Amino acid sequence: MAGGCSIRAIWILSSQDAVVYSRRFPVVERRWRLACDKESQSAGATDSLKVVPYLPTDSELAAAFIDRKKREGSVRGFGIRTSHSVKGSDSWVDDPITRHIISLNIDKEEQGESHFIWPVILHVKGPFYLLALPLVEPHHLKTYARMCNRSDCGNTIGEDENLSSLLLDLPSITGAFMVVHTIGDIVTGDITEPEVVASASPSVGGLLDSLTGSIGISGRAKPVATPIAASATSSTSVSGTLASDAPKIGSRSLDKDALQSFISSAMPFGTPMDLSYSNISAMKMNGFSSVDVPSADSKQPAWKPYLYRGKQRILFTIHETVHVAMYDRDEIPDSITASGQVNCRAELEGLPDVSFPLTGLGSAHVELLSFHPCAQVPEHGGDKHAVTFSPPLGNFLLMRYQVSDGIRPPVKGFYQLSMVSENEGAFLFKLRLMEGYKTPLSLEFCTVTMLFPRRMVVSCDGTPSIGTVFSTERSVEWRIITSGRGVSGKSIEATFSGTLKFVPWQTKKPPSSGSVFGSIDDEDSDFETDSPNNIVNVEDFLAEKMSKDLQAVDLEEPFCWQAYSYAKVSIFPAVKAPVELSAQVTSGEYILWNTLGKCPVAATRKA
Amino acid sequence: MTTPPPPPKPLSSQEWETLIEDYNHGRLHRWTTYDYAGPPLVDLALSSILRKDFSLHLKQRLLIFLEEHSISLFTSPASLLRLLETLRLVIQSPNPNDAVSLSFSFKEQFLISTTSIFIVHGTFATADFETLEGLVELLLTIVNRPNHGIDRQTRAVACECLRELELAFPCLLSEIAAHIWGLCQSERTHAAQSYVLLLAAVIHSIVVYDKAPNVSILNASTPLFPFNVPRIFFENDKDGDDSDDIVGDDDEKNVSSASSNLKETNVRYKELRRVISFLLEWPQYLTCGGVLEFMRMTMPVANALELQASLLKVQFSGLIYTFDPLLCHAYLGMYLRLLDSFDGQEMEIANRLVLQSKELYLSYQNNVVFQLLSVHWLLGLIQLVIGRDVTKRKSFADVMSLSFYPAIFDPLALKSLKLDLAAYCSVLLDDFGTLKRYANGGTMTVEVGSEVSVVKLLEDGLMCVSGFKWLPPWSTETAVAFRTFHKFLVGTSSHSDLNESDSSSKRSPMELPIFCAIQGMLIESTLKFQGLVPLIVSFVDRLLGCYKHRWLGEWLLETFNESFIPKLNIDYKLGSYFPILERISANERVSPTGLLELLANYMVVLIKKHGPDTGLKSWCQGSKILGICRTMMIHHHSSSLFLGLSRLLAFACLYFPDLEVRDHARTYLRMLVCIPGKKLRDLLNIGEQLPGISPSTNSSSFFNLQSPRYHDPKKSRNISSYIHLERTVPLLVRQSWSLSLPVLRLDDDKQSLESFKDNKTTGEPKELDRSSSSIEIVSDINRISQLQEPLRVMDSKVSEMVGILRKHFASIPDFRHFPGLKIKIPCVLSFDSELFNHSVGTSIPSDSCGIDSLPAIYATVLKFSSSAPYGNIPSYHIPFLLGQPVKKDYSFSETNSLDIVPVGNGSAEDKRFKAHVMIELEPREPQPGVINVHIQTNADNSEIIQGQLHSIKVGIEDMFLKAIVPEDVPTEAVPNYCLDLFNALWEACGTSSSTGRETFVLKGGKGVAAISGTQSVKLLEVPFMSLIQAVQRCLAPFVVSVTGEPLINIVKGGEIIREVVWKDSDSDSLSEAPNPDARLDGGPLYIQYMDDENEKGPHLQISKRDMGCFLILIFLPPRFHLLFKMEVCDVSTLVRVRTDHWPCLAYVDELLEALFIE
């Protein structure tokens, strides 16, 4: 099915690896069967691998999934080839994407035969594992089977058969990912619309002022300022903890009927047509009445089954997230990236076109602009000065952008932590907040957290020049600015120095299971352990000691967080009085690296 | 006809749930046995669907159940009909007011399920197309109400159903295309998408499939109702051809034929163009999935109609700028189809994909997978474009190389894929350089700029996982980093390109800067961080395991050998590098010299640093060193490492503090020295792992080692037929008997065996002990000599004689307190290859030649036992022995049991087939005997062979030793000393011995011995020459004096008997003993001799021509003596024999006969 996307089956497994929901699409399966018949006719007897039209039962699938989990070390697998990889398995292909596009070997007990199925899309969401099997052509399957059975040292780039070409050739895989993501959100109840809030004064401003400069709306609608309740931004959780792909406990039971009806509407025959949950559920809930008259003069888009009636207004919210890595070292430049998105809610009657100005984009070094499908993007991308769109219902994400040049970080400074003994460290913060920012930009909330995921803090001595300090077992949180005491129009300096006492370090054996790559434990246990006095620096000694039982992180993590010492900055805005436009900046990974410790770096692009 | 079974009982909703669950899990058994299967179950389900008391949710679930399992359930056409009837009933029923939307969705599901079931079962082989027509009609009825408000979603679903039918049975609706277009144009609700897609599908089949009826699309020629299945389906069906379903990849083929057909029918072409331009207005109103379907349907049509690509571009170019991955992919799909018309835009698309992969945490639902996908698309795209047009390499490479530095917060998966791209760029840059090289006429003018940037690309790229150096080896960063090393290293040499393999090995890797860079990085960081060692090892292993890139692995090992080993510090940390050293040592192409030197130095360091605390460490490190030595022995030719390795091992044997290490070192040294190369390697390979010796990554192999197998005991019985242990010098006397002395054995007291006793009372060795026990023992022995002479006063001559004897006995070790005197019997062990193979069952490949084809035995242990009083016979160990070749004609191997084998015989090669064995006896009694030999050995296949070999006979001549000369006797005085001793003993053993009561203290002073002599004579009737030859051959070492001029003249010329006292017979002044030469004409002794002999006859014929006399002194361990005085005449010789151990006379007689007469 060149170019199409159809799905043969979907399974949802619980964290206990039992199938809790499954759905097969016989129409798609019939296509697969016919393709297989044809393939076997044309291939003849010479082809060793035979594709058979076969779909596993729920029990067989669960068994195969468990089997793979055992073989590949974790639910998602190794992803890249390790010494534990075996020929014929996904990690043999040596590509991180095999953690998401997996293959399964189905053993049929009674016939004693084994069936190889690929591509199975795996998505882990909440306590569920979602699996989807998109329709591909038999020769794709054969290609992949050959790829993971080759006896060589790993895929090279110029290979005739490679995963990249396969994936480029198979939109059904992309589509299947969309499907499982949507379903994953449904089963976990995570369906959230893009947030649209507004604030009286932009806090920290849009770092990219030009975007928010002026907004003109063409068309028949007028913006209406009506308060909407904005939910508080969910606090950025500490991402320094080890991410595990084991689903969290405390699952809610699966609403099979809701899922069933969503699937029936979104992909009645296995071909996804509309994955918008809000539209589908609206139609399920409300149906259509005679009031819903189609507009007389224009076509109603499929993604807008209802037309808005009522007071008209349009709201925009710009969310920006800054990712900062501050090193305060000569040889390593700081890295600052701001990613922004413009969320919109257009309560406009009829089917108006809205034009959103993008003035001054050229000077702002916007690296990436991507738009909602409803936007009419000119042929050569976003170098125009405005984007015109026909807004769908509800909140939606209009566009995304990313900037990494020419922005000033709202919090700047350094962090130093030096271990004076094995269990005692001295630290120093020197920060400047809001340097170079003018009113009305304000910083509403700023905390800096020293995270010690691998050590327990006994006590923290020291008084900051501003703000308060709270320490927990694994972190010390310095609340520089708390809600209600926002800083605007001036830059302030904040310093904080003191000492930390830790619980003495105890070597714990890294659990052999659980880590993605498995620990290499057959190596000599008498790995040269030198006494501390052999090493000049207590810090190095400690680092060496502590890094020994570090576990491997998931491939989905940027690096092994626990191996570094750093402090994390959190800034986020408080809830604001709504107007039609608001902009706010939250911190993403806003990291102050310990100047005296190791730090992860990446080369920057030299244009 | 039997009555049909009664229909199964209706099920409750709960039971239905269970049934569905069981069907999904494949647990059909419990239901099918009760007939809840097939058509009856369908009937049951359909009636349940109509029941009012079931919830709509359950009914929906039932529908899906029927749909999913329709193949096994709908086995009769009647079920389909029944299904359709039920559907009609449901559709036509009014919606209950309370659950409008729910009932709508129930109806929709019913439509979908029914359509699905019909599609799955729809072949036109049966006449049931009427039911299909019924279904289509019903769907058309629903569809045919455009803009109807309330049921718009139902109409959309019905359109979808029709579309699926059309897709499954192409051209099914082509006759009513005009009606559908009409509906499309008028529909204005959101359901229009379904109408449009339906129309697109119909048009698609008209264009792509040839069989479409030639009806106008614009003007409806046939009425919508009643619907008839087009005639073409029946025609097709006559062939029994199921090709009514054509899957996607046929499109292209059909399109080409279709477009030519279209041109001919001009009217139709125009119609189609109109329709397609209508359709192309729609994409922006479609959902994402809709767009994808739409493009799938319209692209082939546009192709067939030869629409301008720019038309499509305008419509779809926006898709790549959306953040919806599916739309981006749809755009890429179009791009791939129209590569030619999009020529020149690849950079724009590539840039776009680069940017998409850069989206940080705002990416689609924060999931890395879409970022990974976009990198993959980019890779696929570049490959595709470059595959078509090589000239675009450079532009891609330049752009990509700068845009693909991974960012710091990129997830590792993305980082690793970006690094893949960087590696790909390096390939492109490198190839560009190569191209340039060729362009310049083959001269090596490499573009410096690009080459440098390749290295920089790697260095900068790796920076993002720089933690790999110091993080634990199992960390993900290291995995990613080494994956990147691999990609960069392997570069262009793809596995699929088979004929390139030889050319790549020709190309020296050092030519390329990227290799130097990687090598440098690996070496530098490994020197700094030992944690990388296991990674390096598995990296090398990975390359070595590849048929294509083995050379890279070997090259890497070579560079490590050259550049890494010299930089290593020799201290305890070296131990953590052993896995690498192990790999180096295992590689045949790398010279082991440097490594051996390093290990030797380390050995020295270990020994120096050894102290009370380092015992375990020394053992561990030492064992590891030996493990590497072992690996070397396995993989290298012995010759290349013999010198260094033997030195190292010898050093370890001598000085290493740990016993086990010393032990192992000795074993290895022994093996290295004894066993030829290939056998040694095979042998070491048998057990890849020795405990505690060679820790390698694969620890399991130790446990796989086959346990020693014992050779079949039945086979062991004939072991002596192919393994032979033979005496080097055969015995003169072949019969085997030995005199057993029951008298001596009766006594339980072991001491009574010997005529010794401990000199307990005094520490003074010279003092005579006269305790009663001593006398008793002595008398035991001496009672044979009847004469019990009283003590005499010793005259000076006697005392001189006694003095000599005392001195002599004082140098004889007392075997009870000292190591006894040993006699050695040299033997040779050999075995017959053919018989051995036959018996043991080792199969040696027939094609191998030379010694490699011969079997070998290893670690042979020979154990000896004997009933004769030979003391404890030490076992003998032979590390290695090759079998004797079969085909070559070794004369001795065929007849070896009989012939004398000269020791020096055979070439050097022969020595490999023979092992010299020395049997050491410590006789308690000089008597012949038989030694039983037990062998235990190992065959090539590690089978243990054991059994009894032929016994070795020990003759009395084996006991012959030269007299012990005390240390204080100067060398030049030895002959005279021996002669004096002979004379003294001769006198002491004589019948009228004046020393009969004397006892002599043995060495050590604890034991004493007494002499009780016996004498005898033997006449040998042999010519003097043969006698002299025999003496020279066998008794030469024991001759102490030769007298008589004629004899001296003969013997001296032979040069065999040397360093004895030569005495002319004329000047003979042996007064203490009667000179036989002088008294041949008769004398008291002569007569006495005659009396003893009882054989006068032969003697009488003896010619009187005396020639001289041999005096022969033989020491018999442990402390006895045998004295010959041979009076040589020309035709016969009289031998006078005296001994202090009378049992030996029995053997001496035979010996003399065997020696001289035969």
Interface residues (C-beta under 8 A of the other chain):
Chain A: M1 A2 G3 G4 C5 V19 S22 R23 R24 F25 P26 V27 E29 R30 R31 L34 A35 K38 T57 D58 S59 E60 G79 I80 R81 T82 S83 D94 D95 P96 I97 R99 H100 H123 E137 R150 S151 D152 C153 G154 T156 I157 G158 E159 D160 E161 N162 L163 S164 S165 L166 L167 L168 D169 P171 I173 T174 G175 F177 M178 H181 D185 D257 Q260 S261 S264 S265 A266 M267 P268 F269 T271 P272 M273 D274 L275 S276 M283 K284 M285 N286 G287 F288 S289 S290 D292 V293 P294 S295 A296 S298 K299 Q300 P301 A302 W303 K304 P305 T321 H323 A325 S335 T337 S339 G340 Q341 E367 L368 L369 S370 F371 H372 P373 C374 A375 Q376 V377 P378 E379 H380 G381 G382 S390 L397 R400 Q402 S515 V516 F517 G518 S519 I520 D522 E523 D524 D526 F527 E528 A543 E544 S547 K548 D549 L550 Q551 A552 V553 D554 L555 E556 E557 P558 F559 C560 A563 Y564 G588 E589 K598 P600 V601 A602 A603 T604 R605 K606 A607
Chain B: N24 H25 G26 R27 H57 Q60 R61 I64 E67 E68 S70 I71 V100 S101 F104 S105 E108 Q109 I112 T115 S116 I117 I119 V120 N147 G149 I150 D151 R152 Q153 V157 E160 C161 E164 A168 R188 T189 H190 A191 A192 Q193 D242 D245 V247 G248 D249 D251 W282 Q284 Y285 L286 T287 C288 G289 G290 V291 L292 E293 M295 R296 M299 K313 V314 S317 G318 L319 I320 Y321 T322 F323 D324 P325 L326 L327 H329 A330 L332 G333 L336 R337 E348 R352 L355 Q356 K358 E359 L360 Y361 L362 Y364 Q365 N367 V368 V369 F370 L372 L373 H376 W377 L378 L379 G380 L381 Q383 L384 L402 S403 Y405 P406 A407 I408 F409 D410 P411 L412 A413 L414 K415 S416 L417 D420 A423 Y424 V427 E459 D460 G461 M463 C464 V465 S466 G467 W470 L471 P472 P473 W474 S475 T476 E477 A479 V480 R483 H486 K487 V490 G491 T492 S493 S494 H495 S496 D497 Q530 P534 S538 R542 L543 G545 C546 Y547 K548 H549 Y572 K573 G575 S576 P579 L616 K617 C620 P695 T697 S699
